[in-house]
Every structure is written in structure tokens, then in C-alpha cells.
């Protein structure tokens, strides 16, 4: 006879339940292992309220009660950064083909001048773990109310544990620029539409100074083509710009445009590009990865762009 504890009997009909009970991990926080117990809305809340300080995957819950898993950077500049999206170019030579979710998957068409509108809608796609293999967008993109962003350019096809060391460029903002725009890019692009013909080259968008975590002004210049380096200032991230042909672009990473050649250093945007090239990575691949002309480097065109909020 057993004098202490309890005896758990498993019969075939409940064997799966018993196996689950006996294999529950110990010493884990609800936000890491048990989605039904998740209450945190962001990685910043996990850090501040629950004391989570390890980089990695965590579960979060949106205000609409949707539980999702994403990556938290808990160590850069105080931590608390929530990965909300990645822009991945699956075919640098494809012209707004399948996979170009951040511009258009319907081709460059005047019938769809705003394209897929992923920057300003609530359509979700991809997974956090596959963020260097495909596009990714989670509920945090429109649900989290942040103040700043961080951006990583991470070499394609890298596993999560290598993301930081596989980064071509990493930086963040520290000016609370998201606050007047509703706390996220979803609200920003709801107000400032991405669409062909609704702006001109003089519409230079909003440019925000950045703090480098990996990279420098010189490094930024090296990543883009020699022929367009005089067209921008380094040390910024810029949202919603237009080129000389009134074609719209969502994001210019690491730079502030001062000329009209945004197609060579900006990504994402509307869905109609009658004069240049329709793609998530615009015309960055114009020189097949060589930087002795207008095109961007192989390092940039072969890296996914991660977007974080805090």
C-alpha cells in the first residue's frame, strides 16, 4: 500500500489526457507555456509586470482576446520589444507576384492602386519562427500601443536563435514618434494612405532619427547603390514617401530621402508602379546585388526586415 502521495491510473480512453498531465513542464511562466493563461498585451508588459528578461518566443493576448505567439527582444536598449511584422522578399525579380504582401500580389495594376493594403489592414500572415523565410504580421501590428520601433535586417533562412548575430543592420528609435499616430503603424497608414498618385516627390513622409544597435551611417551607405547615396541622408527611418513618378513607398530603412529616387532604397507600398518596379523590395535588386550602380547590396536584398514596437 502506498502511504503518501497519490496514484494516477491511466486507462486507454484517457491515456492522452494522463500523458499530458504527467508531462506538464515545471518552473515555466504562463506567458511562455500556457496560452489560456496569457494576459500580457506586449513584450514590454511581460518585462515590466512579469519580470521576463529572456529573448525568445512568448504568447501574447490582444484586446480582442486573440492569443498569438511572437518573438520578444528583452535585452536591446532596456528590452520589451515586440516583433509585429517582417517584410521578406521571396522573388527579387517577381513583379508584384505571390508573396509580395507588403505591396501587391495582384500585379502592378491601375485597378488596384493601393495593392494588398497590408500596412493599413488587419489581415494576418506567417509565423514568428518563419519570419526570415516568409512575410509575417501578427495582431500586435494593429493592437499594441507603442511609442517607438526597432528594425532588424536579418539574413534570410536563419533560425530564431541566430537572428541577432545574423543581422546586417539593427536600430531603434527613442523619440516616442508613434504616440501622435495612435501608437502603431497600422493607425499611421490608415491616416496616410499608400496609393499611386496621391502624393508627389515633395511628400517626404515622416523621418525619425535612429539609434544604431548594429551598424553606422557609413554602413548604411555601403548597403545601397553608389548612384543613389547622394539622394538620402543616413541615420533615419522614414515612412510613406513618393518618387518622381508619384509611386508610393511605405518605409525607407536607415535613411531620409532628400531626392526622388525612393524606389532604390525604400520598401513596400501601394500596388501600382507604372514607371519602375512593383515588388516588396521595390527596385533594390536593380543591379543584382552589386552596389556600383543604383541597386542595393546582396546583404540587403537577401535579408528580411523585422519591425518591433515598444
C-alpha positions in Angstrom: 0.0 0.0 0.0 1.2 3.5 -0.9 1.3 5.6 2.3 2.0 9.0 0.7 1.2 11.0 -2.4 -1.4 9.8 -4.9 -1.7 7.2 -7.6 -2.6 8.3 -11.1 -4.2 5.5 -13.1 -4.3 5.8 -16.9 -6.7 3.7 -18.9 -6.8 3.6 -22.7 -9.7 6.0 -23.0 -7.9 8.7 -21.1 -4.3 7.9 -21.8 -3.7 11.0 -23.8 -5.1 13.2 -21.0 -2.9 11.4 -18.5 0.2 11.7 -20.7 -0.5 15.5 -20.9 -0.9 15.8 -17.2 2.3 13.9 -16.4 4.3 15.9 -19.0 3.4 19.4 -17.9 6.6 21.4 -17.5 7.6 22.9 -14.2 9.1 26.3 -13.4 7.6 27.9 -16.5 5.6 31.1 -16.6 2.1 31.1 -18.1 3.1 33.6 -20.7 5.7 31.1 -22.1 3.9 27.8 -22.0 0.1 28.1 -21.4 -1.8 30.3 -23.9 -5.0 30.0 -21.9 -3.4 31.9 -19.0 -1.9 34.7 -21.1 -2.9 38.3 -20.1 0.0 40.4 -21.4 -0.6 42.6 -24.4 3.1 43.2 -25.3 6.6 42.2 -24.6 7.1 45.4 -22.6 4.3 44.3 -20.3 5.9 40.8 -19.9 9.2 42.6 -18.9 7.7 45.2 -16.6 4.9 43.2 -15.0 6.1 39.6 -15.1 9.8 40.1 -15.0 10.5 38.1 -18.2 14.1 39.0 -19.3 15.0 36.3 -21.8 14.9 36.8 -25.6 12.6 34.3 -27.3 9.1 33.3 -28.2 6.2 34.3 -25.9 2.4 34.2 -26.1 0.5 37.5 -26.0 -3.2 38.3 -26.0 -4.8 41.1 -28.0 -7.6 43.3 -26.6 -10.0 41.2 -28.7 -8.9 38.1 -26.8 -6.8 36.7 -29.6 -3.8 34.7 -28.4 -0.7 34.6 -30.6 3.0 33.8 -30.4 5.7 36.1 -31.3 9.4 37.0 -30.6 10.4 39.3 -27.7 13.7 41.1 -27.6 14.2 41.6 -23.9 17.8 42.7 -24.0 18.3 45.5 -26.5 18.2 49.0 -25.0 16.2 48.0 -22.0 14.2 45.3 -23.7 10.5 44.9 -24.1 10.5 45.0 -27.9 7.6 43.0 -29.6 8.1 41.6 -33.1 5.0 42.6 -35.0 5.9 42.1 -38.7 8.6 41.1 -41.2 8.9 42.1 -44.8 10.5 39.2 -46.8 11.3 39.3 -50.5 10.7 35.8 -51.9 11.5 36.7 -55.5 13.5 39.9 -56.2 12.7 39.6 -59.9 9.0 39.0 -59.5 6.8 42.0 -60.3 4.1 42.1 -57.5 3.6 38.4 -57.7 2.5 35.9 -55.0 4.4 36.7 -51.8 4.5 40.4 -52.3 2.0 41.0 -49.5 3.5 44.4 -48.5 2.8 45.8 -51.9 0.5 43.8 -54.1 0.0 40.2 -55.1 -2.3 41.2 -57.9 0.4 42.6 -60.3 1.1 46.3 -60.9 -2.4 47.4 -61.8 -4.2 50.7 -62.1 -7.3 48.8 -61.0 -5.6 48.2 -57.6 -3.6 51.4 -57.0 -3.4 50.6 -53.2 -2.4 47.0 -53.7 -2.9 44.5 -50.8 -3.0 47.3 -48.2 -1.2 45.2 -45.6 0.2 48.3 -44.0 -3.3 49.5 -43.1 -5.5 46.4 -42.7 -5.8 43.6 -40.2 -5.0 40.7 -42.5 -2.6 38.4 -40.7 0.0 36.0 -42.2 3.1 33.9 -41.4 4.6 32.8 -38.2 7.2 34.3 -35.9 9.6 31.4 -36.2 9.5 31.6 -40.0 10.0 35.4 -40.2 13.2 35.1 -42.1 11.6 32.7 -44.6 8.3 34.5 -45.4 6.3 37.6 -44.7 4.9 37.9 -41.2 2.2 40.0 -39.5 0.6 39.4 -36.1 -2.3 41.1 -34.2 0.3 43.2 -32.4 0.8 45.2 -35.5 -2.5 46.9 -35.0 -3.3 46.1 -31.4 -0.2 47.2 -29.4 0.1 50.9 -28.5 3.7 51.6 -28.6 5.9 54.7 -28.6 8.9 53.6 -30.7 10.0 51.0 -33.2 13.1 48.8 -33.7 14.1 47.5 -37.1 16.3 44.5 -37.8 17.6 43.4 -41.3 18.2 39.6 -40.7 19.8 37.3 -43.3 17.1 35.0 -44.9 16.6 31.5 -43.7 18.2 31.9 -40.3 16.9 30.1 -37.2 15.5 32.2 -34.4 18.4 31.7 -32.1 20.8 33.2 -34.6 18.7 36.3 -35.6 20.8 38.8 -33.7 24.1 37.6 -34.9 22.7 37.2 -38.4 21.6 40.8 -38.6 23.0 43.1 -41.3 21.6 46.1 -39.5 19.8 46.8 -36.3 18.5 50.0 -34.9 15.7 51.6 -32.8 14.0 55.0 -32.3 13.7 56.7 -28.9 11.6 59.8 -29.6 8.1 58.4 -28.9 7.2 59.2 -32.5 4.3 56.7 -32.6 2.3 58.4 -29.9 0.6 61.0 -32.0 -0.2 58.4 -34.7 -2.2 56.1 -32.5 0.7 54.1 -31.2 1.4 51.9 -34.2 2.0 51.8 -38.0 -1.5 50.5 -38.7 -3.0 53.8 -37.5 -0.3 55.8 -39.2 -1.0 54.2 -42.6 -4.8 54.4 -42.0 -4.3 58.2 -41.9 -1.6 58.5 -44.6 -2.6 56.2 -47.4 -0.2 54.3 -49.6 -1.5 54.6 -53.2 -0.3 55.7 -56.5 -0.9 59.3 -57.4 -2.0 60.6 -54.0 1.4 62.4 -53.4 4.4 63.8 -55.1 8.2 63.6 -54.6 7.9 66.6 -52.3 5.9 64.5 -49.9 8.9 63.2 -47.9 6.8 61.4 -45.2 7.8 61.3 -41.6 11.6 60.8 -40.8 12.6 59.7 -37.4 16.2 59.7 -36.0 17.5 56.3 -35.1 20.0 54.8 -32.6 22.2 52.1 -34.1 22.4 48.7 -32.3 24.4 47.2 -35.1 25.5 49.5 -37.9 26.5 53.1 -38.6 26.0 55.9 -41.1 28.8 54.6 -43.2 27.4 51.1 -43.1 24.1 52.4 -44.4 25.8 54.0 -47.4 27.6 50.7 -48.2 24.3 48.8 -48.3 22.8 51.0 -51.0 23.9 51.8 -54.6 26.7 54.3 -55.2 24.5 56.2 -57.7 21.8 57.0 -55.1 23.8 57.7 -52.0 23.5 61.4 -52.6 19.7 61.1 -52.7 19.3 60.5 -49.0 20.6 61.3 -45.5 21.6 58.4 -43.2 20.6 57.9 -39.6 16.8 57.9 -40.0 13.9 55.7 -40.7 11.2 57.2 -43.0 7.5 56.2 -43.6 5.3 57.0 -46.6 7.2 58.7 -49.4 6.8 59.1 -53.2 9.2 59.0 -56.0 9.4 61.2 -59.1 6.5 59.2 -60.7 4.1 59.5 -57.8 4.6 55.9 -56.9 4.2 55.3 -53.1 6.6 53.5 -50.7 6.0 52.5 -47.1 9.3 52.5 -45.5 12.9 53.7 -46.1 15.2 51.9 -43.7 18.1 53.8 -42.3 17.6 56.9 -44.5 15.8 60.1 -45.0 15.0 60.9 -48.7 16.1 64.3 -50.0 15.7 63.4 -53.7 13.2 61.5 -55.8 14.7 58.0 -56.2 12.9 56.2 -53.4 12.5 53.1 -55.5 16.2 52.3 -55.0 16.2 52.4 -51.2 12.6 52.1 -49.9 10.4 49.0 -49.5 6.7 48.1 -49.5 3.9 50.5 -50.7 1.0 50.8 -53.0 0.0 48.5 -55.8 0.6 50.4 -59.0 4.1 51.2 -60.3 3.8 52.1 -64.0 7.3 53.6 -64.3 9.6 51.5 -62.1 9.2 48.1 -60.5 6.4 46.5 -58.4 7.8 44.4 -55.5 8.1 44.3 -51.7 11.7 45.4 -52.2 10.9 47.9 -55.0 13.9 48.3 -57.2 16.5 47.3 -54.7 17.5 44.4 -56.9 18.1 46.6 -60.0 21.8 45.7 -60.2 21.5 42.1 -59.0 23.2 42.9 -55.6 26.1 45.0 -56.9 26.4 48.5 -55.4 28.3 50.1 -58.2 25.1 51.5 -59.7 21.6 52.1 -58.5 20.7 48.8 -56.9 21.2 47.8 -53.2 23.7 45.2 -51.9 23.1 41.5 -51.7 23.1 41.8 -48.0 20.1 44.0 -48.0 18.1 42.2 -50.7 18.7 38.8 -49.1 17.6 39.9 -45.6 14.1 40.1 -44.1 13.1 43.4 -42.4 11.8 42.9 -38.9 9.6 45.6 -37.3 9.2 45.8 -33.5 7.1 48.0 -31.2 7.8 49.2 -27.7 
